[in-house]
Amino acid sequence: MSEIEKLTIASDAPGKSLFMLGNEAIARGAIEGGVQVVAAYPGTPSSEITESIINVAKQFDIYAEWSINEKVAFEVAMAASMCGVRALAVMKHVGVNVAHDPLMTAGYIGAKGGLVLVSADDPGQWSSQVEQDNRYIAEQGYIPVLEPSSAQEAKDMMADAFRLSEEFNQLFMLRSVTRIGHARGDVRLGKMTREKREGRFVKNPLFVTLPANSRKSRVQMIQRLAKIKDAFDSLSYNQLKIGKGAKLGVIASGISYSYALEALRWLEMEDKASILKIGTPYPLPEKLTRELLSSAPLVLVVEELEPIIETHVKAIAQEAGITVKIHGKDVLPTAGELSTRLVTEAIIKLTGVKAPVDFSKIDNLAKEVAPLLPLRPPTMCAGCPHRASLYAINVAAKRVSRETGMEPILPGDIGCYAMGASPPLNADDTAICMGSGFDIPNGLAKVVKNPIIGHMGDSTFFHSGIPPMINAVQNKSKMTMVVLDNSITAMTGFQPRPGAGSGQDGDETPVIKMEDIAKASGVKFVRVIAPFDLKSSIDTIEKAIKFNGPSFIVSRELCSILYQRELRAKGEKLVPYQVDQKKCIANSMPYCTATCPLHIDVRGYVTLVNKGKFDEALKLIKEILPFPAIVGRVCTRPCEGKCKRGEVDEPIAINALKRSAVDHGKADDDLTIAKERKEKVAV
């Protein structure tokens, strides 16, 4: 038997197929398209694109970097394009907001070397704070959009995008979504582009966007888009199939096309409907759209998120005088991802065809099964040092709050530490966007007197945390800034962060200390803490909160996952640790039990009450205390005074829970009330 050929993203094997991730397919397309410069900022669901290119960059003489933020990344790619080199900028959808300023200018300047922006949108908000549709941003900037419907098309479109960008001298956007980037499929490989260009900067007044120059550029940009619009009618990614005697026309783009096609096949309507597959949602291929509109009396537009195609389709029908019923977001949701079922139900609603299955049975079964499934809320990793950091912030803030009588405010940021917003830490009062962990405190400090402690990660600090820190110094804002430093960009896949001392290839880079930046910016109170040294950390944070002015703390400890990886790389054995639940916060017993005169198992009966097991809770109490109904109403509650939860927010209402067990529980020795008798007794 011959040895099976092993294919990789770097294989020069045109015509062969490789099972790959959608993001890997995009990376392969960029390599096939002759990309020479790649710049990105990590963010789900885009990170694997750049990771895949970095892994083979030396082999193909590609320069690839993780930039400090998306604005820098886009301008790095833009500069390469100015020099005639094919360049790619990669980011998630909210990252495009950060790059928005140069992005709008790029449309005016054009593209000498092919220039492509990958916007990885996130319908359903699987890993994002908002669900924005970046096709709107593309339309605002006159940026043509390619939108793949499969991993294969993602690869092909990416390769073609550079050619199209150069042909029309215009920046192009490839809009991916989570279900494309994180799906897997067979991808037929294409030819590698071996051409390597030498960058050459030729001075051009249009690169200097003064009003006199930009006015000319705007006219040229509008003219370029008109040519692109005409060309898109014959682009292979836009395909029209007219159904014989069609009663329904379907217009669909991207992953929504895959849902629509599957729905039509499920309903056995594929040959009875007209279908327009849109690969270029902006600008829309008008000629093909008019043909589709003329082929059926009823049209359904299928697209995720905003009704962008639907709006343009209705405008085209109006201008062409085509009378047809056009549906879209009236029968499909604007929020969240679409699915084959959602599209199927929309078609059933519009046409009255019979459903292929009884959806109500599926829903009822799902309701029955749901309670059996264990809950798995997002949480910070086991051993994460910044569990300790956030705990220390909570304790220190609570101490100051007791002195001032004002609740602390804890603005957070975007990163893995955002999991600290959930119980038991509850450490985020706000989480808006990257940088807001220091931005929001700047505003709060001017309108409230509460203790304000903002936090963000180390990668976020370099991304967008330095300007608000300097703003706090400039405007003398009384606020505490804490950087949770784990030496890596952890949440998006362990990309190197600026200043950590090593680059994406493991090469040595300058160490940039955040505390030095803070001192150089004029912050007077600057400290570095080790979060696992809880006492020292709490004391330092308390002093920082009380400092009359902006204070800055770096809580520094290596990411626990990274620590494990480093140990394995050295061949060292990992020693597992776990908390002894019976001794978790005291040498012999929990503080609540230790301070109870009878040493009742407080945690035991509180847990039982929480589960609604009142009889068992009462039985446990009565093992030590025979008269809980009486004692529970006269007890001075020393247990609550020592409850460690009080350092975070409020002590657990232990006595009230004990009384609840008494009121609702039933014990074997309970007294029964005798029947009423006529005799009277004098006491």
N, C-alpha and C positions, 0 to 999 in steps of 0.2 A: 504494500500500500504506500503510495507516495505521500510525502509529508505535506500536511495542509498548510497552505500559504497563510501566514499571519499578516493581516492588514491592520494598519493604524491610520490615524488622521494624517500622517506624513507620507503614506504610501503613494508612490507614483504609479498608480494602477488604473488608468482610465477604463471605464466600463465595468469594473468590479464593484461589488456592493459591500458595504460595511454597516453593521448595526450600531448606530450611534445616538447619543443625546442630541436633541435639537440645537442646543448651544454649541456642541462640538461640530455639528453640521455647518453652523454659521461661521465658526472658526475655519473650517476646511474651505468654505466658499471664499473667505477672505484670502486664504493662501492661494487658491486657484485663480483668484482675481488679480494677483500680483501686488498685494498690499506690502508696503515697506516700512510704514510707521503705524504703530497701534498705541493709543493712550486711553486709559480708562480709570474710573474710580469704582471699587467693588460695591456691589449692591444686588441683592436677590430680586429678580431672577436673571441677572445678566452675568454674574461673576465667572461662570465656567467658560464663556467665550474667550476672554482674555487669558485665563489660566491655560486653556488649551493651546493658544498661540504662543504664550511664553515658553511652554514645554518644548516647542520645536523651533523657537525663534532663531537660534544659532544655526540650525540646519539649513534654514532658508534665508539667512542674512536679513532677518526682520528686526527692527528696533521696536521693542514693546516695553511699556512702563506702566506701573501703577502710579498715577499722578496724585497730588495732594488733595485735589477735589475735581469736580466735573468741569468747572470753568477752565481750569488749567489744562485738563485733559483735552477738551475740545480745541483750545487755542494751540496746543502742541500739534494736533492733527491738522488744524487749519494752516499753520505755518509751513508744514511739510507740503501741503497741497499748493501753497503759493510758489513753492520751489519746483513744482512739476512732478512731485512724488505722490504715489497713491497712498492715502492715509485713512485711518479708521478711528473713530471715537466711540467708546462703548460705555453705556451707563443705564441705570434703571430709570423708570419714568420720572420720579421726583428729582433725580439727578439732573434731568434736563432743565428743571427750574433754575438750578445753580448755574448752568451754562447758558441761560436764556439770553443774556446780554450779547455776547459775541455771536450766538446762534442767529440772532436777527440780523446782525451785520453781515454774516457770511452769505446770506441770500443775496445781498447787494453786490458783494465782491465777486461772487462766482467761484469756480474751481478750475484751476489750471491742471493740477494733478487730481485724479479721481478722489473725491472727498465724500465719505459716508458716515452718517451717525446711526448707530444702533440704539433705539429706544426700546427697552424691555418693559412693556406695560404689565400691569398686575391686576386684571379683572378678578374680583373676589377678594382683593386685599389680603392675599395669603401671607405677605410679609411687608406690608406697606401701611403708612398712616392715612393715605388717601387713594382714591381709585380714578385718578385723572386720566383722560383720554388725550394722548399727545398728538393725535391727528389734528386737533384744534391748533396746537402750537405750530405744526407744520404748515397749516393753512395760513396762519398769521405771518409766517416767515417766507412764504412762497417756496416751500421746500417739498418737492415731490416725494410721495410715500409709496414704498413697496411693502406689501403685507403677505407673508407666506401662509399657506394652509396646511403645510406638512414639513417634516424635517428635510425631505428631499427638496422641496421648493425653497426652504430657508437657505440651503446651500447654494442652489442655482441662482436665486435672487441676489445673494450676497456677492457672488462672483460677477454677475452682470452689472451690479450697482456701480462699480468703479468705471466700467465702460460707458454706461449711460451718463454718469456724472461728467466725464470728460467730453462726451459727444455734445452735451447741451451746456457745458460750462456752468454747472450748477450743483450745489450740495444736494445729496439725496438722503432720505431717511429710510431705514429698514425698521418697520415696527413689528417687533415680536411680542408675544404674550407668554405668560407662565406655562400654558398648556402646549405651546410650541417649544419653548426653551427647555422644559423639563420632561418632555415626552421622548420616547425612543422609537426609532424606526429604521428600516433599511434605506440606505442612501447610496445611490449609484455615483461613484466618483467620476470626476471630470479631469481634463488635462490641467497640468500645473503650468502657470505662467512663470517662465524662467527669466523674463526680462528684468533687469535691474537698472534703474535710472540713477544718474548722478544728479542730486539736487542742485539747482541753480536759481538764485534769487535775482530776478530782473525787476528793477524798480518800475512801479506802475502807480500813477497818481490816484487810481481808483482804490488802491490799498489804503490811502489816507482819507478817511471818511469825514472830511470837512463837508459842510452843507453843499458847497459848489460842486464837489465831486459826487456826493451821494445822490444829488438830484438826477444826475445823468445815469448813475448806477441803477436807480429805481426804475427808470423807464426801460433800461436794458433788461432788468430782472423780469418785468412784466412781459416783455416780448419773448424772453426765453421760455417762460411758463406757457405761453400760448402755443409755441412750437412743441413743447413736451406734451401738452394736452392733445394735440392732433396725432402725435406719434403713438400715444398710448392706445388708440383704437386698434392698432395693428400689433401691439405687443403680445407675445404668446401667453403671458400670464393672465390676460383677460380673454376669457373664452365664452362664447355664446352657443347654446344648443336650443333650437326651437322645437318644441314638442308638437306633434301632429294633433291638431284640434285642441290645443292646450286650453284648459280652463283656468290654469294657475301659472303665474310667472314668479320665479324666485330669483332675487338678486342677493348674493352673499359674498362676504369678503373674509379672507384669513381663515382662522380656525372655525369660524362660523359657517364657512362653506362646507367643511367636513361634517359638521353637525347637520346642516340642511340636506346634504346629499344622503347621509345615512337615514334621516327622517323620511325622505321621499322613497327610498328603497324599502324601508320598513312598512310604509303605507302602500307599497306597490304602485307608486305614482311617478317613478323616475322618467318613464317614456311618455307620460301623459302631461308633463309640465315643461315649460320653457325655463331654462336655467342660465343665468349670467353669473359666471365666476369672476369676481373682481380681484385682481392682484394689485391694482393701483387705486386705492380709495381716494387719493388726491394727487393730481386732478382726475376726476372721473372720466372714463371713456364715453363721451357723449353719444357718438354714433351707435355704438353697441347698445347703450342704454335705451336710446329711442327705438331700436329694433325690438328689444325685449318688451318695452312698454306697448308696442303695437301688436304683439303676438298673443296676448291674453287679456281678458277683461278684469282680472284680479291679480294684483302683484303683492308679494310679501318681501320686504327688505329685512335681511337677517344680518345683524352686526352686533358686536359686543360693545357695551357702554353707550356712548352718546349717539343720537340719530344723525350722524354726519352724512353718510351716504343717503339715507332716507330724505333728508332735507334737500340735497342736490338733485335726487331723482324726482322729487315733486316739482322742483323748479324747472327741470328739463321738460317734464310732461306739460307744465303750464305754458312754457315758451313755445313748445312744439304743437300745442293745441290738441294733445292726445287725451281723450277722455277714458280714464281707467281708474279703478279703485286701488289706492296704494296704502298698504298697511305696514306697520313696523312696530314702533314702541307702544302702540295701542294694544298689541296682543303679545308683546315680548317685553321682558323687564329691562329697564335702563341700568339698574344696579346689579352688580354681580356677574358671574360667568353665565354663559348660555350652556345648553346641553342638548343632546339629541332628543331627550324627552320634551324639553321646553319648546323646541321647534316643532316637534310632532304635535303637541297639544295646540300650538298656534295654528297649524295647518288644518287640524280637525275642526277647530273653532270657526275658521273662515270658510271651509268647504263642506263641512258636515259629513266627511268620510268616517267610516267606522274605525274606532281605535283598535290597534293590533293586540292590545292587552288591557286588562282591567286595572287601571292605575290606582284605583281606590284600594284594591287588595294589597298592592305593593306598599301603599302608604300605611295601611292598618298594620301590616306585618312589621314595618319599620318602627311603628310606635310601640309594638309589643316587645321588640328586641332591644330598643334603645335603653330601657332601664337596666338591662343585663350587662351593658357595656361599661367597662371602667372609665371613669373620667381621667383625662390626661391633659390638664392645663399646662401651658408653657411655664417653664421654671428655670431658674439659674442652675448651672451644672453643679453636680456634687463636687465639693471641694473648691468651688469658685471663691477666690479671696475677697471678691467684692460683695458677697453675702455679708461678710464681716464688715466691710466698709460701710454698707448701707445700714447695717445694725448699729454701728458706731455713730453714724449721722443721726439716726433716730434717737438713740439714748442721749447724746449730747444736746440735741435740739429739745428733747423733753425736759432736760435739766434746766435749760435757759427759759423754757416756757413756764416752768413752775415759778421761777423767780420773777418773770415779767408779767405773768398772767395772760400772755398772748400765745395763741397757737402758732407753731412754726409752719412755714410754707416751704415745700420741697420741690422746686421745679426740676424735672428730669430731661432726658434727651433721647436720641434714637441710637439703639445699640443693644447688645445682649443684656446689659444691665437694666434695660427697660422691663425685663421680667420681674424686677424688684418692685414693680407697681402692684403686683398681686400679693395676697396674704402669704405669709405672715408679716412681710416687711412693710408693705403699703408705703413705699418710699418715693412715689412719684405723685405730685399734685398736678403737674402739667407735663405734657410731652408733645411738642408741636412739630419740630423738625430738627435737623442737625444744626447745632449751635444754640438752640433755644434754651438749653440748660443754663446758659449764662446770659442770653439776651433777655429772657423774661424777668429774671431778678433785677436787671437794670431798671425796668419799668416799675416793678413792684416796690422797689426801694424808695421811689419818689412819691408813693401814694399810701403806703401802709407802714406801720411801726413794727410789725411782726418780725421775728427772726427769719431770715431768708437764706436758705442753703441750697444752691444749685449744683447739679453734678452732671458730668459727661465723661465719655471715654477718651483715651489718649489719642486714638486716630481721629476722633471727632474734634478734639482740641486743635489739631493741626488743620483739619478741614475747614472749620468755621468758628472755632472758639476763641481765637486770639483777638479779633476785632471787638467782641463784647467785653473781653477782659480789659482792654485798653480804654474802652468807653467807660467802664466802671471807675477806672483811675481818673480819667479826664473829668468826669462829672461827680466825683467823690461819693459814689454810691456805697451805702453800708450794706454789704452783702458778702456771703461766703461762697467761694467757688472751689469745688472739689473735683479733681481729675482722677478717675478710676483707671489707673495705669496697669495694664496686663501685658504690655510690650508687643502686642499683635493686634491686627484687625480681625477679631475672632469670629464674629457672628456671620460674616459673609464668606468664610472659608480660609481663615488664617493667612491672609495676605500680609506682607511686611508693612509696617507703618513708618512714616517719616521719623527720622531721628533715633530709631531703635538700634542702629549700628550694623544692620545687614540688609541687603537688597533682595530682589526677587530671585536672584540666582545664588543667594547665600554669600555674595561678595560683600566685603567690608564697606560700610558707608559711615559718614560722620555721625557721632552721637550728639543729639540735640536735646538738652535737658529742659523740660518744661518749666521747672522752677527758675532756671536762669532767664528764660524768656519773660517770666512774670516779674522778676527783679528788675530786668532791663526796661520793663514797661512802666515801672514806678510803683508796683505793689509793695507796700511796706511790711505786711505780715505774710511771709512765705514759709511754709513748712513741708517736709516730706515725712509721711508716716508709713509704718508697716501694719497693714490691717489686722493681721493675726495677733498683734500685740494690742488686744482690745482696750485695756486700761489706758495705755499711753495714747492710743488713737482717740478715744472718747475725750480725754482731758484736752488734747490738742485741738480737736474740733470745737469743743466748748469755748476755749480761749479765742479761737478764730471768730466764732459767732459774736462774742462780746467785744471784739476789736472795733474801734470806732472808725470804720472805713472799709474799703474792699480788702478781703483776705483771701489767700490762695493756698490750697493744700493739694499735694500729689500723694494719693494713696497707692503705693507701688508694691505689687507682688505679681509674679508670673502666673499667667493663665494656667489653670489646673490641667487642661487638656494638653497644652503645649509642654507643660512640665512632664507629663506622662510620656509624650512623644520623645522628648529629649532623653529621658531615662532609658527608654527602649532602644534608642539609637546608640546609647553607650553600652547596651547589653546588661544594664542593671535591673535587678528584680524590683517589681512594684510591690510594696507592702500595703495591703488593704486596711483601712480603718473604718470603724463605725461608731456611732454614738451609743453609749450605754443609756438606754431610755430611762432606766431606774435611777441613774445618778447624773442625769444630763446637766444639771446646773449646780449641784451641791456635792460635797464629798461623800455623804452617806445617803441622803434623801432629798427630794425636792424641797425648796424653801417653804412652800405652802404647808407641806406635811410637817416639816421640822419645826415650824413656829406654832402649829396647832398644839395646845396643851395635851390633847389625847393622841396626837400623831395619827389622825385618821388618814386613810388613803384618798387624799383630795383628788388627785389626778384620776384615780380609778372611778370614783362616783361622778365626777364632772364629765368624763368620757361617756359613761353609761347614760347620763341624763341627755347629753348631746345626741345620742343615738335613739333616744326615746324609750330606753329600757329602765323605766322608773322603778319597777319592782326589784330588779337586780341592784340598782343604785341604793335603794333603801335598805336592802339586805346587807350590802357592804358597809353602809354607815352604822347599822345596828350591831355589827360585829364588835364595835368599840364603844358606841354611844347608844345606850338603851332608850334615851328619851330625846330624840332629835327634834321633835315638834316643840318642846319647851326650850331646850338649849339653843335651838336655832333662832329664837326670838330674843334672847338676852345676850348672846355671844358678842364679844367686842371685836371679832373678826381680825385677829392678828395675821391670819394667813393672807388676807387681801393686802395688808400693809407691806408684806414682803413679796407679793406676786411680781415676778420679773416682767410680766406683760405691761405693768405700769410704767416701765421705763420707755416703752415704745408708744403707747397711747393711754389705755386705762387698765387698771387691774381687772381681772376676771371677777364677776360678781359671784364669788364662791358661796357665800351664805345664802344668797337668793336661790342658787341652784340646789343647795341642800334642802331648803324649804320646799322647793318645787318637787323634789323627790319624795318628801314627806306627804305633800298634798295629793300627788298623783299616783304614788306607789302603794303597793299592798304587801304587808309582811305577814308571816305565819302567826305572830303573836298579837296581831291587831285586836283591840277590844271591840266587841259588837255592842250596839246600842240596844238595851232591853226595851220590851214593849212598855207603853205608858200604863201606870197603875194609879188607882184612885187614892191610895195612902199617901200621906205627906210626911216628910221627914224634916225635923228641925236641926239645923247645923249650928 
